[in-house]
Amino acid sequence: MGHQNEHNTNGTSGGSASADPIADQALDWFVQLRNSEPDAVTRVALSTWLAEDPRHEAEFRSLETLWNSKPFIHAVKTLPVDGLTLLPPKARRWPLHAAAFAASVLIAAGVWQYPALMIAFQADFQTETGSQTTVHLPDGSIMMLNTDTAVATDFKAGRRYIRVLRGEAFFDVVHDPAHPFTVIGHYGEVKVLGTAFSVKAGDDGDQVVLERGRVQVLCLCDGKGKAELEPGETVSITASAVSAVRAADPSVTLAWREGRIVFENASFGAVLDELRRYHRGTIVVADERVNQLIVTGNYRLDNVEGALRTLADAAGIGFYRIPGGLIILR
């Protein structure tokens, strides 16, 4: 936890994260149009403003694209149920467009809260965004839950059964040949006798990383797809197949156990997907080209915003933070 942050970003340079008056004006217009049906006078005023400078229309259209983009929708889904905390009494001190934009995001977020509530109902153990916890299981095994993770357990009548409902968990399993230890994700099943491994349950697939021991991975699709892992190997499971076994460095893949995120020659988009899991607010990208930048770094997970600021500065990307945890990169 005492390491210093390191970064190296390959991309354009010379950008600034300072406020942009044209971007602010575009945001003002965008929020105004989303919160009320524009009358004829407003439409004429908007058309006049758009025609004044090519950048006006470019900034306004980029916000429209952002609002309807998959990254934005994904980010909104992660907003907490008590999202109204984005609008505390201090809101009167915020720029009006910032408070209104945050309120619009909250309204959009409500649609996706039901699945999260269902997972909470099923879970025996869970962590909030940005937090981790270690659980000592009844058989003596140890389970460590990463950020925003929920699991259900069954240790009755000699069973050792865990379902990862959401997120990522690491298991250090006590050896017991008579009672196999089974972990179920969204798409795959892992069976072990005594070992240390992680299971990450994602929307499109599960990932298993083995630190030591030996595990068998089965696809839930038909029970035929399977793989056996040796230490330092990983595999992914989707709705239809088990991937080929690949090499993995647990010190990098499982760095979250030490409170860090480590990546080498990774796309900015992939890094953001990971950082979103640890950030309580919303992170969106206004320019999809940003996601294609290649970055390398080692950051502390208890300061995700600091990591994003450093990455944005190194890549020449604008960093805009709206009160309430909404971060826009463009």
C-alpha positions as CSV (number, residue, x, y, z in Angstrom):
1,M,0.0,0.0,0.0
2,G,3.0,2.3,0.3
3,H,4.0,2.2,-3.3
4,Q,4.1,5.4,-5.3
5,N,1.8,5.8,-8.3
6,E,3.5,5.3,-11.6
7,H,2.2,6.0,-15.1
8,N,3.2,6.0,-18.7
9,T,0.6,7.0,-21.3
10,N,1.0,6.7,-25.0
11,G,-1.1,9.3,-26.8
12,T,-1.4,12.9,-27.8
13,S,0.0,15.5,-25.4
14,G,-0.7,19.1,-24.6
15,G,-4.3,19.0,-23.6
16,S,-5.8,20.8,-20.6
17,A,-8.2,19.7,-17.9
18,S,-9.3,23.4,-17.3
19,A,-12.8,24.6,-17.8
20,D,-13.9,25.4,-21.4
21,P,-16.4,28.2,-21.8
22,I,-17.8,26.7,-25.1
23,A,-18.2,23.3,-23.4
24,D,-20.0,25.0,-20.5
25,Q,-22.4,26.8,-22.9
26,A,-23.1,23.6,-24.7
27,L,-23.9,21.8,-21.5
28,D,-26.2,24.7,-20.5
29,W,-28.1,24.3,-23.7
30,F,-28.2,20.5,-23.4
31,V,-29.6,20.5,-19.9
32,Q,-32.2,23.2,-20.8
33,L,-33.5,21.1,-23.7
34,R,-33.6,17.9,-21.7
35,N,-35.5,19.5,-18.8
36,S,-38.3,21.2,-20.8
37,E,-39.9,21.3,-24.2
38,P,-38.2,24.2,-26.0
39,D,-40.6,26.9,-27.4
40,A,-40.0,28.7,-30.7
41,V,-37.9,31.5,-29.2
42,T,-35.6,28.9,-27.5
43,R,-35.2,26.9,-30.7
44,V,-34.3,30.0,-32.7
45,A,-31.8,31.1,-30.0
46,L,-30.2,27.6,-30.1
47,S,-29.9,27.6,-33.9
48,T,-28.3,31.0,-33.7
49,W,-25.8,29.9,-31.1
50,L,-24.9,26.7,-33.1
51,A,-24.3,28.7,-36.2
52,E,-21.9,31.2,-34.6
53,D,-19.0,28.9,-34.4
54,P,-18.3,25.3,-35.7
55,R,-17.2,24.4,-32.2
56,H,-20.6,25.2,-30.8
57,E,-22.3,22.5,-32.8
58,A,-19.4,20.1,-32.3
59,E,-19.6,20.4,-28.5
60,F,-23.4,20.2,-28.4
61,R,-23.5,17.1,-30.7
62,S,-20.8,15.4,-28.6
63,L,-23.1,15.7,-25.5
64,E,-26.0,14.2,-27.4
65,T,-23.8,11.3,-28.5
66,L,-22.5,10.9,-25.0
67,W,-26.0,10.8,-23.5
68,N,-27.0,7.9,-25.8
69,S,-23.7,6.1,-25.7
70,K,-23.2,2.6,-24.2
71,P,-20.5,3.7,-21.8
72,F,-22.8,6.4,-20.4
73,I,-25.7,4.0,-20.0
74,H,-23.4,1.5,-18.4
75,A,-22.1,4.1,-16.0
76,V,-25.6,5.3,-15.1
77,K,-26.5,1.7,-14.2
78,T,-23.8,1.7,-11.5
79,L,-25.2,4.7,-9.6
80,P,-26.3,3.9,-6.0
81,V,-29.9,3.6,-5.1
82,D,-29.5,6.6,-2.7
83,G,-28.3,8.7,-5.6
84,L,-30.1,11.7,-4.3
85,T,-27.0,12.3,-2.2
86,L,-25.6,13.8,-5.4
87,L,-27.8,16.9,-4.6
88,P,-26.9,18.0,-1.0
89,P,-27.8,21.4,0.4
90,K,-24.6,22.8,-1.0
91,A,-26.1,22.3,-4.5
92,R,-27.1,26.0,-4.5
93,R,-23.4,26.8,-4.7
94,W,-22.9,24.7,-7.8
95,P,-23.2,26.0,-11.4
96,L,-26.8,25.6,-12.3
97,H,-26.1,23.4,-15.3
98,A,-24.0,21.0,-13.2
99,A,-26.8,20.4,-10.7
100,A,-29.4,20.0,-13.4
101,F,-27.2,17.6,-15.4
102,A,-26.6,15.5,-12.2
103,A,-30.3,15.5,-11.6
104,S,-31.0,14.2,-15.1
105,V,-28.5,11.4,-14.6
106,L,-30.3,10.4,-11.4
107,I,-33.7,10.2,-13.2
108,A,-32.2,7.9,-15.8
109,A,-30.6,5.7,-13.2
110,G,-33.8,4.7,-11.5
111,V,-34.7,2.3,-14.3
112,W,-31.8,-0.1,-13.5
113,Q,-32.2,-0.4,-9.7
114,Y,-34.4,-3.5,-9.6
115,P,-31.8,-6.1,-10.5
116,A,-29.4,-4.7,-7.8
117,L,-32.1,-5.0,-5.2
118,M,-32.8,-8.6,-6.2
119,I,-29.1,-9.5,-5.8
120,A,-29.0,-7.9,-2.4
121,F,-31.9,-10.0,-1.3
122,Q,-30.1,-13.3,-2.3
123,A,-26.6,-12.4,-1.0
124,D,-25.1,-13.6,2.2
125,F,-22.1,-11.4,1.9
126,Q,-21.5,-8.2,-0.2
127,T,-19.3,-5.2,-0.5
128,E,-20.1,-1.7,-1.6
129,T,-18.4,0.1,-4.4
130,G,-14.8,0.9,-3.5
131,S,-14.6,-1.5,-0.5
132,Q,-13.3,-5.0,0.1
133,T,-13.7,-7.5,2.9
134,T,-12.3,-10.8,4.0
135,V,-14.6,-13.6,5.2
136,H,-13.6,-16.7,7.2
137,L,-15.8,-19.5,5.9
138,P,-17.2,-22.3,8.2
139,D,-14.8,-24.9,6.7
140,G,-11.7,-22.7,7.5
141,S,-11.3,-21.5,3.9
142,I,-10.9,-17.8,3.3
143,M,-12.9,-15.7,0.9
144,M,-11.9,-12.1,-0.1
145,L,-14.5,-10.0,-1.8
146,N,-13.5,-7.2,-4.2
147,T,-15.4,-4.0,-4.8
148,D,-19.2,-4.2,-5.5
149,T,-19.3,-7.9,-5.0
150,A,-22.1,-10.2,-3.8
151,V,-22.0,-13.9,-3.0
152,A,-24.4,-16.5,-1.7
153,T,-23.0,-19.5,0.3
154,D,-24.2,-23.0,1.3
155,F,-22.1,-24.9,3.9
156,K,-24.9,-27.1,5.2
157,A,-24.6,-30.9,5.6
158,G,-21.0,-30.9,4.5
159,R,-21.5,-28.9,1.3
160,R,-19.0,-26.2,0.3
161,Y,-20.9,-24.2,-2.3
162,I,-20.6,-20.6,-3.3
163,R,-22.3,-18.6,-6.0
164,V,-20.8,-15.3,-7.2
165,L,-23.9,-13.2,-7.9
166,R,-21.9,-10.1,-8.9
167,G,-18.3,-8.9,-8.9
168,E,-15.1,-10.7,-8.0
169,A,-14.0,-13.0,-5.2
170,F,-10.7,-14.7,-4.3
171,F,-10.7,-18.1,-2.5
172,D,-8.0,-19.7,-0.4
173,V,-9.5,-23.2,0.1
174,V,-8.8,-25.7,2.8
175,H,-7.9,-29.1,1.4
176,D,-10.7,-31.6,2.0
177,P,-11.0,-34.5,-0.6
178,A,-14.3,-35.7,0.8
179,H,-16.0,-32.4,0.3
180,P,-15.2,-30.6,-3.0
181,F,-15.3,-26.8,-3.0
182,T,-17.5,-25.4,-5.8
183,V,-17.9,-21.9,-7.0
184,I,-20.5,-20.9,-9.5
185,G,-20.4,-17.7,-11.6
186,H,-22.7,-16.4,-14.2
187,Y,-21.5,-18.8,-16.9
188,G,-19.1,-21.3,-15.3
189,E,-18.4,-23.6,-12.4
190,V,-15.1,-24.1,-10.7
191,K,-14.4,-27.3,-8.7
192,V,-11.4,-27.7,-6.4
193,L,-10.1,-29.7,-3.4
194,G,-7.5,-27.3,-2.0
195,T,-6.2,-24.3,-3.9
196,A,-6.2,-20.5,-4.2
197,F,-8.0,-18.8,-7.1
198,S,-10.3,-16.0,-8.1
199,V,-13.7,-15.9,-9.9
200,K,-14.9,-12.7,-11.6
201,A,-18.5,-12.8,-12.8
202,G,-19.2,-10.4,-15.6
203,D,-22.1,-9.6,-17.8
204,D,-20.6,-11.2,-20.9
205,G,-18.5,-13.9,-19.2
206,D,-16.7,-15.2,-16.1
207,Q,-12.9,-15.2,-15.6
208,V,-11.0,-17.6,-13.4
209,V,-7.4,-17.0,-12.3
210,L,-5.4,-19.7,-10.5
211,E,-2.7,-18.7,-8.1
212,R,-1.8,-22.1,-6.8
213,G,-3.1,-25.7,-6.8
214,R,-5.3,-27.1,-9.5
215,V,-8.9,-26.4,-10.6
216,Q,-11.4,-27.8,-13.1
217,V,-13.5,-25.2,-14.9
218,L,-16.8,-26.2,-16.5
219,C,-19.2,-24.3,-18.8
220,L,-22.7,-24.2,-17.5
221,C,-24.0,-24.0,-21.1
222,D,-24.0,-27.8,-21.6
223,G,-21.5,-29.3,-19.2
224,K,-19.2,-30.3,-22.1
225,G,-16.9,-27.3,-22.3
226,K,-14.1,-27.6,-19.7
227,A,-10.5,-26.8,-18.8
228,E,-8.0,-27.6,-16.1
229,L,-5.7,-24.8,-14.8
230,E,-2.2,-24.9,-13.5
231,P,-0.8,-22.1,-11.3
232,G,-0.4,-18.9,-13.2
233,E,-3.1,-19.6,-15.8
234,T,-6.5,-18.1,-16.5
235,V,-9.5,-19.0,-18.6
236,S,-12.8,-17.2,-19.5
237,I,-16.2,-18.8,-19.7
238,T,-19.1,-17.4,-21.8
239,A,-22.7,-18.5,-22.4
240,S,-21.5,-21.0,-25.1
241,A,-17.9,-22.1,-24.5
242,V,-14.7,-22.1,-22.3
243,S,-11.8,-20.2,-23.8
244,A,-8.3,-21.6,-24.4
245,V,-6.1,-21.5,-21.3
246,R,-3.9,-18.4,-21.2
247,A,-0.9,-17.4,-19.0
248,A,-1.7,-14.9,-16.2
249,D,0.4,-13.1,-13.7
250,P,-1.6,-13.2,-10.4
251,S,0.5,-10.4,-9.0
252,V,-1.0,-8.2,-11.7
253,T,-4.5,-9.7,-12.1
254,L,-5.0,-10.1,-8.4
255,A,-3.3,-6.8,-7.3
256,W,-6.7,-5.7,-6.0
257,R,-6.0,-7.8,-2.9
258,E,-3.2,-5.3,-2.1
259,G,-5.4,-2.3,-2.8
260,R,-3.9,-1.6,-6.2
261,I,-4.7,-1.8,-9.9
262,V,-1.8,-2.7,-12.3
263,F,-2.0,-2.6,-16.1
264,E,0.6,-2.8,-18.8
265,N,0.0,-1.7,-22.5
266,A,-3.7,-1.9,-21.9
267,S,-6.4,0.2,-23.7
268,F,-7.7,3.2,-21.9
269,G,-11.2,1.8,-22.3
270,A,-10.3,-1.4,-20.6
271,V,-8.6,0.4,-17.7
272,L,-11.7,2.7,-17.3
273,D,-13.9,-0.4,-17.2
274,E,-11.9,-1.6,-14.2
275,L,-11.7,1.8,-12.5
276,R,-15.4,2.2,-12.8
277,R,-15.8,-0.8,-10.5
278,Y,-14.1,1.1,-7.7
279,H,-15.5,4.6,-8.2
280,R,-18.8,5.5,-6.4
281,G,-19.7,8.1,-9.0
282,T,-20.0,7.9,-12.7
283,I,-17.2,8.0,-15.3
284,V,-18.1,8.7,-18.9
285,V,-16.0,9.3,-22.1
286,A,-17.3,11.9,-24.5
287,D,-14.8,10.9,-27.3
288,E,-14.6,7.2,-28.1
289,R,-11.0,7.8,-29.5
290,V,-9.9,8.2,-25.9
291,N,-10.7,4.5,-25.3
292,Q,-8.1,3.5,-27.9
293,L,-5.1,5.1,-26.1
294,I,-2.6,2.6,-24.8
295,V,-1.6,3.1,-21.1
296,T,0.6,1.5,-18.4
297,G,0.3,2.2,-14.7
298,N,0.2,1.1,-11.1
299,Y,-2.3,3.0,-8.9
300,R,-3.9,2.8,-5.5
301,L,-7.6,1.8,-5.5
302,D,-8.5,4.2,-2.7
303,N,-7.8,7.2,-4.9
304,V,-9.5,6.4,-8.2
305,E,-10.2,10.0,-9.0
306,G,-6.5,10.8,-8.5
307,A,-5.5,8.0,-10.9
308,L,-8.0,9.3,-13.5
309,R,-6.6,12.9,-13.2
310,T,-3.0,11.6,-13.7
311,L,-3.9,9.5,-16.7
312,A,-6.0,12.3,-18.2
313,D,-3.1,14.8,-17.7
314,A,-0.5,12.4,-19.2
315,A,-2.7,11.7,-22.3
316,G,-3.7,15.3,-22.9
317,I,-7.4,14.5,-22.1
318,G,-9.8,17.0,-20.6
319,F,-10.9,16.0,-17.1
320,Y,-14.2,17.5,-15.9
321,R,-15.7,16.7,-12.5
322,I,-19.3,17.6,-11.7
323,P,-20.2,17.6,-8.0
324,G,-21.5,14.3,-6.9
325,G,-18.8,12.1,-8.5
326,L,-19.7,12.5,-12.2
327,I,-16.5,12.6,-14.2
328,I,-16.3,13.3,-17.9
329,L,-13.2,12.6,-20.0
330,R,-13.0,14.2,-23.4
